[in-house]
């Protein structure tokens, strides 16, 4: 009898349910867009919590129907999502406020408050990360300060994926990776910390924290009869604790060996590896797959989101050409990017359409535009700027002593050989891509497979279920040119820092 695993990858733009066989082949999948609420003020990025479950349950049911299998043959389920953001429920498990995405920054003033209170450095020391406004602690403090009528009703705190797990199992649970990566636990002890919640100014929330699973493979509950009715899954099917999407991409990308850097060029610019130590000044040092190991991360909220913005706002001519030729819009863009030789590139792009970034006031910019600048040069500059942002973070990891022999690339642009070539030349390392478009879902399905005995361990799972495509190797003749452009790109950031600092000061003065 064939056994199947289900991975659910719930992101800020879409929710995907994917069914895999033991060899990592996609049997069926379904997806739907994440529901966004109309922005109700500066910094708000919200979604409907009830809508999240409606969309997810529909995807699961559609996947099972497409696969034409008996749901009893699904031996385990894993769920992954972005970290940070927030879902708050009352004591009965009902939604009492819109959920917050990870790029919600309504709590920017709370970060400033922590600085004034002298608690920010202490928080970062306990969590071994760099706190930002889109994380649960600041958002909860924001509710306490601005909407106490909601804060006082909170019965449980969950992450995006945890809410899906709760609706599947009826259990309030999370995992150490997603909660640790969201600055909600003591990273050294992997336990909840009353001191940390005191520093956040939300001590009342300690009793509202969910059950904490230390490893992604821990079974937190079984599919309930209610969830069976909604999804078509079989009640009693095990659901594992899962992990944040960036760790799921590392696992699904088979990057569990030393010396492999995982670069995720998605909504965020994620760069990560793993070690047995905490790296000072990293964006995050999250719990890894086992206790005593850490996921060392360097990231900003700006990577593929810049490409999405560019195609939406400035992509008209490429879209018309794609329609006329009957080809993919992205194929046309790849051709345009490929037309610009590095030795003739003049335009620079700072890929800061989203936060957090290199500065709280940073915004995206094109530089060196004149009347002869072509659309192809704009497209190329976006690709190069995104690659430079990844180099910025990977250089940090290398300087901290993390070995880097190759890059395992995932995210929306990973399938483009043109982008892969630029990444290889900018990073001076081979670029590898997994032969699977749903890498995050595969990673969390692997965790479910280990938990239920389908695989012995991660090594066994990677050998059986992860297929790597031929590498794109860097061209040494480009290194000097890219080094010069990278230094100039960084110099422009330093110049802009003067303006961004002044703007930040003006904003602060205006608020007071």
HELIX and SHEET records of a PDB file:
HELIX    1   1 UNK A   49  UNK A   67  1                                  19    
HELIX    2   2 UNK A   71  UNK A   73  5                                   3    
HELIX    3   3 UNK A  108  UNK A  117  1                                  10    
HELIX    4   4 UNK A  120  UNK A  127  1                                   8    
HELIX    5   5 UNK A  136  UNK A  146  1                                  11    
HELIX    6   6 UNK A  148  UNK A  151  1                                   4    
HELIX    7   7 UNK A  160  UNK A  169  1                                  10    
HELIX    8   8 UNK A  176  UNK A  180  1                                   5    
HELIX    9   9 UNK A  194  UNK A  200  1                                   7    
HELIX   10  10 UNK A  203  UNK A  208  5                                   6    
HELIX   11  11 UNK A  225  UNK A  231  1                                   7    
HELIX   12  12 UNK A  245  UNK A  252  1                                   8    
HELIX   13  13 UNK A  304  UNK A  314  1                                  11    
HELIX   14  14 UNK A  316  UNK A  325  1                                  10    
HELIX   15  15 UNK A  329  UNK A  338  1                                  10    
HELIX   16  16 UNK A  342  UNK A  344  5                                   3    
HELIX   17  17 UNK A  375  UNK A  399  1                                  25    
HELIX   18  18 UNK A  417  UNK A  427  1                                  11    
HELIX   19  19 UNK A  439  UNK A  451  1                                  13    
HELIX   20  20 UNK A  458  UNK A  465  1                                   8    
HELIX   21  21 UNK A  476  UNK A  478  5                                   3    
HELIX   22  22 UNK A  479  UNK A  511  1                                  33    
SHEET    1   A 6 UNK A  26  UNK A  33  0                                        
SHEET    2   A 6 UNK A  14  UNK A  21 -1                                        
SHEET    3   A 6 UNK A   4  UNK A  10 -1                                        
SHEET    4   A 6 UNK A  74  UNK A  81  1                                        
SHEET    5   A 6 UNK A 238  UNK A 240  1                                        
SHEET    6   A 6 UNK A 219  UNK A 222 -1                                        
SHEET    1   B 5 UNK A  26  UNK A  33  0                                        
SHEET    2   B 5 UNK A  14  UNK A  21 -1                                        
SHEET    3   B 5 UNK A   4  UNK A  10 -1                                        
SHEET    4   B 5 UNK A  74  UNK A  81  1                                        
SHEET    5   B 5 UNK A 243  UNK A 244  1                                        
SHEET    1   C 2 UNK A  46  UNK A  47  0                                        
SHEET    2   C 2 UNK A  99  UNK A 100 -1                                        
SHEET    1   D 2 UNK A  87  UNK A  89  0                                        
SHEET    2   D 2 UNK A 156  UNK A 158 -1                                        
SHEET    1   E 2 UNK A 173  UNK A 175  0                                        
SHEET    2   E 2 UNK A 211  UNK A 213  1                                        
SHEET    1   F 6 UNK A 284  UNK A 287  0                                        
SHEET    2   F 6 UNK A 294  UNK A 300 -1                                        
SHEET    3   F 6 UNK A 269  UNK A 275 -1                                        
SHEET    4   F 6 UNK A 260  UNK A 265 -1                                        
SHEET    5   F 6 UNK A 406  UNK A 410  1                                        
SHEET    6   F 6 UNK A 430  UNK A 432  1                                        
SHEET    1   G 2 UNK A 348  UNK A 350  0                                        
SHEET    2   G 2 UNK A 365  UNK A 367 -1                                        
END                                                                             
